[in-house]
Amino acid sequence: MFGTSMTYKRSRRKPDLFSLLLIVVTLGMSVTLAYQINVYYGGAPVPIARQGPAATGVGG
């Protein structure tokens, strides 16, 4: 009888902010790394100029 109360309150634990930050940072780094790997290995090769402009055409 002594332990029961009319107002029942659930004690909800607050999430640990440092753990939440680590999860977000890890997820962000994983997405970034996956994107870079996809761009480097999965995409079409980036066109590279074979010859630069003549020296007289550059500058002012």
Number of C-alpha atoms within 10 A of each C-alpha: 4 4 4 7 8 5 6 7 7 6 6 6 6 6 8 8 9 9 10 11 11 11 12 12 12 12 12 12 12 12 12 12 12 12 12 12 12 11 13 12 9 10 9 8 9 8 6 6 7 6 6 7 9 7 7 7 7 8 5 4
